[in-house]
Amino acid sequence: MKRMTFQNILLSALLLFSISNATADDEKLKPFVLASKGAGKVAEKSEQAKTALTAGGFTVVGDYSPYPDATILIVTNEELKKNAAASEHGGFGAIQRVSVTKVNDEVQVSYTNPVYMANVYRMKGDLSSVAAGLAAALGKVEEFGAQGMTASQARKYHYMMGMEYFDEPSILAEYASYEEAVQSVDAKLASNKNGVTKVYRVDVPGKNESVFGVAMKATKEVDNYMDDQFIMKEIDFRDVKSTAHLPYEILVSGNKVYALYARFRIAINFPDLSMMGKNSFMNIMKTPDAIRYVLRKTVQK
């Protein structure tokens, strides 16, 4: 048998490496993870989830009930904040969301998929250790919410031609400094009359960056196209609920205040939603502009 040259060995090794990388990259990632489903009450399941998350090293920084029989817990940990600090606009990925939703006679516990979110937010690390921590604390039945995208597809995702990418956020306001911006946003969320209220705030360590989660409810001053319950009624219609899509984020980074365009922020969690039809983006066509308008109105100087 002819001996393999060093060049042939190297080529074979590179081929095997590329095949293994292609296999890993071909893995389909989905936005959410179903942790469990079964009999119970939302309040009890929420308390059980809080206890398990805390025991698993997570900190619950806020909770939100957008409509009856649904509670969302927002969590972070050191790994999430460290990765956020290392990533451009990483504050968007500094938290994960856990939802407890009653659907007919069962309660579903689900959470955002950290690996999927790390890729759509173009973060430095893939947050696989955070995913393992959530699975250990809450369980993992299946990933859901879309047909799925590979990591490389997620990192360059936009819903369709002409719509925004992750690196094209909306600038809502600009202040003289980070300190002024973050203090002003915090105060405005506490006192505004636009139906936008604070759910949580997480400061990214070692970086002039803070992420706020906001609840949005229609008022006399603004129409219902920005309302969380209205939006979810139109798009979250499948049997396994994507309640952990909420709440929306505002990011203070440096002296600027940002939000992801709704055409991106909604689409990353509902990428398979059709453009036309009974349950489609057409039904919330006015939502992106309504969200941008009310957020700008809330945080502007």
C-alpha positions in Angstrom: 0.0 0.0 0.0 1.3 3.4 -0.9 2.2 5.5 2.2 0.2 8.7 2.7 2.3 11.8 2.4 2.1 14.6 5.0 0.1 16.7 2.5 -2.5 13.9 2.0 -2.8 13.4 5.8 -3.3 17.2 6.2 -5.9 17.3 3.5 -7.8 14.4 5.0 -7.7 16.0 8.4 -9.0 19.3 7.0 -11.8 17.4 5.1 -12.9 15.6 8.3 -12.8 18.9 10.2 -14.9 20.7 7.6 -17.4 17.8 7.6 -17.8 17.9 11.3 -18.2 21.7 11.3 -20.7 21.4 8.5 -22.7 18.9 10.5 -22.7 21.2 13.5 -23.6 24.2 11.5 -26.5 22.3 9.8 -28.2 21.8 13.2 -31.5 23.6 13.1 -32.0 26.0 16.0 -35.5 27.2 17.1 -36.5 30.2 19.1 -38.1 28.5 22.2 -37.7 25.4 24.3 -40.7 23.6 25.9 -39.6 22.6 29.4 -42.8 20.8 30.6 -46.5 20.7 30.2 -49.2 19.2 32.4 -51.8 19.8 35.1 -51.4 22.7 37.5 -51.9 26.4 38.1 -49.9 29.2 36.6 -49.1 30.8 40.0 -47.8 27.5 41.5 -45.8 26.6 38.4 -44.3 30.1 38.4 -43.2 29.8 42.0 -41.7 26.4 41.3 -39.9 27.8 38.3 -38.5 30.7 40.3 -37.2 28.3 43.0 -35.6 26.0 40.4 -34.0 28.9 38.5 -32.5 30.4 41.6 -31.1 27.1 42.7 -29.6 26.7 39.2 -27.6 30.0 39.5 -30.0 32.3 37.8 -31.3 35.6 39.1 -35.0 36.5 38.4 -34.8 40.3 37.6 -38.5 40.8 36.8 -41.8 39.2 36.0 -44.7 40.2 33.7 -48.3 39.0 33.2 -49.4 40.3 29.8 -52.8 38.7 30.0 -54.7 36.2 32.2 -53.1 32.8 32.8 -49.7 33.9 31.5 -46.6 34.9 33.5 -43.2 35.6 32.2 -40.0 35.5 34.3 -36.9 37.3 33.2 -33.6 35.8 34.3 -29.9 36.5 34.0 -26.7 35.1 35.3 -23.0 35.9 35.2 -22.4 34.0 31.9 -25.2 36.0 30.2 -23.8 39.3 31.4 -20.2 38.4 30.6 -21.2 37.5 27.1 -23.2 40.7 26.7 -20.2 42.7 27.8 -18.1 41.1 25.1 -20.6 41.6 22.3 -21.7 44.7 20.3 -25.2 45.7 21.6 -24.9 42.5 23.7 -27.4 43.9 26.2 -30.2 42.5 24.0 -28.9 39.1 25.0 -28.2 39.7 28.6 -31.4 38.0 29.7 -33.5 35.0 28.9 -37.3 34.8 29.3 -39.2 31.9 30.9 -43.0 31.7 30.4 -45.7 29.9 32.3 -48.9 29.7 30.2 -52.2 27.9 30.8 -53.5 26.4 27.5 -56.9 24.6 27.9 -56.4 22.2 30.8 -52.6 22.2 30.9 -49.8 24.6 31.9 -46.9 25.0 29.6 -43.5 26.1 30.9 -41.2 27.3 28.1 -38.1 29.5 27.7 -36.2 31.3 25.0 -33.5 29.2 23.5 -30.1 30.8 24.5 -28.2 29.3 21.6 -30.7 30.6 19.1 -30.8 34.0 20.7 -27.0 34.2 20.9 -26.8 33.7 17.1 -29.7 36.1 16.1 -28.1 38.7 18.4 -24.6 38.0 16.9 -23.0 37.4 20.3 -19.4 36.3 20.9 -20.3 33.1 22.7 -23.1 30.6 21.9 -24.5 30.5 25.4 -24.6 26.7 25.3 -23.8 26.6 29.0 -26.7 28.8 29.7 -28.9 26.5 27.7 -27.7 23.5 29.7 -28.4 25.4 32.9 -32.0 26.2 32.0 -32.6 22.6 30.9 -31.2 21.3 34.2 -33.4 23.7 36.2 -36.6 23.5 34.2 -36.4 20.5 31.9 -36.4 20.2 28.1 -39.0 18.4 26.0 -38.4 19.9 22.6 -37.4 23.1 20.8 -40.2 24.8 18.9 -41.4 28.0 17.3 -40.2 27.6 13.7 -38.8 25.1 11.2 -35.4 26.2 12.4 -32.3 27.9 11.1 -28.6 27.1 11.3 -26.3 29.3 13.3 -25.0 31.0 10.2 -28.5 31.6 8.9 -29.5 33.1 12.3 -26.6 35.4 12.4 -27.5 37.1 9.1 -31.3 36.8 9.5 -33.8 39.2 8.3 -37.4 38.4 7.5 -37.3 39.4 3.8 -35.7 41.8 1.4 -35.9 45.4 2.5 -36.4 44.6 6.2 -34.0 45.3 9.0 -31.1 43.2 10.3 -29.9 43.0 13.9 -27.2 45.6 13.3 -29.8 48.1 12.1 -31.6 49.1 15.3 -33.8 52.1 15.7 -32.3 55.1 17.5 -35.0 56.3 19.8 -33.1 59.2 21.6 -29.7 60.6 22.2 -28.4 62.2 25.4 -25.2 63.9 26.5 -23.9 60.9 28.4 -24.7 57.3 29.3 -25.4 58.3 32.9 -28.0 60.9 31.8 -29.5 58.5 29.3 -30.0 55.5 31.6 -31.3 57.7 34.5 -33.7 59.5 32.2 -35.1 56.3 30.6 -35.6 54.7 34.0 -37.5 57.8 35.2 -39.6 58.1 32.1 -40.6 54.4 32.2 -41.8 55.0 35.8 -43.9 58.0 35.0 -45.1 58.0 31.4 -48.7 57.9 30.2 -48.0 56.1 26.9 -48.8 52.6 28.2 -45.1 51.7 28.3 -43.8 50.5 31.7 -40.6 48.9 33.1 -40.5 45.2 33.7 -36.8 44.9 34.5 -33.4 46.6 34.1 -30.1 44.8 33.8 -26.8 46.7 33.7 -24.0 45.1 31.6 -20.9 45.0 33.8 -17.8 46.9 32.7 -19.7 48.6 29.9 -21.9 51.7 29.5 -24.9 49.6 28.5 -28.2 48.7 30.2 -31.2 46.8 28.9 -34.8 47.5 30.0 -37.7 45.2 29.4 -41.0 47.0 28.8 -44.6 46.1 28.9 -46.8 47.8 26.3 -50.5 48.4 26.8 -52.8 50.5 24.6 -54.1 53.7 26.2 -56.3 56.6 25.0 -53.1 58.3 23.8 -51.9 55.4 21.6 -53.7 52.8 19.6 -53.8 49.0 20.2 -51.3 48.1 17.5 -48.5 48.4 20.0 -50.4 46.5 22.7 -48.7 43.2 23.8 -52.0 41.3 24.2 -53.3 42.4 20.8 -50.1 41.4 19.0 -49.8 38.0 20.7 -53.5 37.2 19.9 -52.7 37.7 16.2 -49.4 35.8 16.0 -49.2 33.3 18.9 -51.9 30.9 17.7 -50.2 27.5 17.7 -50.9 24.8 20.3 -47.5 25.3 22.1 -47.4 29.0 23.1 -44.5 31.4 22.4 -45.4 33.7 25.4 -41.7 34.1 26.1 -41.5 36.4 23.1 -42.4 39.2 25.6 -41.5 41.7 26.9 -39.9 44.0 24.3 -36.5 45.6 25.0 -35.0 49.1 25.1 -31.2 49.3 25.1 -29.2 52.2 26.4 -25.7 51.9 24.9 -23.3 54.8 25.5 -25.4 58.0 25.1 -27.9 56.6 22.7 -31.2 54.7 23.3 -32.1 51.9 20.9 -34.8 49.4 20.1 -34.7 46.6 17.6 -37.1 47.3 14.8 -40.3 45.2 15.3 -39.9 43.8 11.8 -36.8 42.1 13.1 -37.7 41.6 16.8 -41.0 39.9 16.1 -39.7 38.0 13.1 -36.8 36.3 15.0 -39.4 34.6 17.3 -41.9 34.0 14.6 -39.8 33.5 11.4 -42.3 31.1 9.8 -45.3 33.5 10.2 -46.8 34.0 6.7 -47.0 37.4 5.2 -50.7 37.0 4.2 -53.6 35.1 5.6 -55.7 34.6 8.7 -52.8 34.6 11.1 -50.1 36.6 9.5 -47.9 39.7 9.6 -50.5 41.5 7.5 -52.8 41.6 10.6 -50.1 43.5 12.5 -48.9 45.6 9.6 -49.2 48.8 11.6 -47.4 47.4 14.7 -43.8 48.1 13.8 -44.4 51.8 13.3 -46.8 51.9 16.4 -44.1 50.4 18.6 -41.4 52.7 17.3 -43.6 55.7 17.8 -44.6 54.9 21.4 -41.1 54.0 22.4 -39.6 57.2 21.0 -42.4 59.2 22.6 -41.6 57.6 25.9 -37.8 58.0 26.0 -37.2 61.1 24.1 -35.6 64.1 25.9 
